[in-house]
Amino acid sequence: MMKPSYISRWAAAAVAMPLFVVPANAEDMTIKIDNFVFSPQTATIKAGTKVTWVNEDDIPHTVASTTQGLRSKALDTGETYSFTFTTPGTYKYFCGLHPHMTGSIVVEGTTGSNTPR
């Protein structure tokens, strides 16, 4: 029986090793924009979660915040905007074209608690 060469063992190890590590608490979330409403209007997520807004309305909308750095371009029907939340806190946002449209994201730390911002 032949023993695997050093290169073969290295190649097998490289294939078995992940290229990146995703935090166990990170899950993607989708927020729909339809009929001038963000749905869900309030979402509670864990730090490290990527939130994607998808415009399912027949007119453009945006995702914007004056303090948290959220700022999408005008999203036409079917377009999306994503943001990964890494810091616990409450993130309020609105549609820059229709300011009466509001929502919030509550980001919890890995222990499940959040720090108000």
Number of C-alpha atoms within 10 A of each C-alpha: 3 4 7 9 9 8 9 11 11 12 11 10 11 11 9 9 8 9 7 6 6 9 11 8 13 17 14 14 16 16 21 18 27 16 12 18 17 22 15 14 15 16 17 14 22 23 24 23 18 17 19 16 22 21 25 19 17 13 13 19 26 24 24 20 17 10 10 13 11 17 18 18 14 18 20 16 16 13 14 21 19 18 15 14 21 15 16 22 18 19 21 18 24 22 23 18 13 12 11 11 18 19 19 17 19 21 25 22 18 15 8 11 12 18 12 11 12
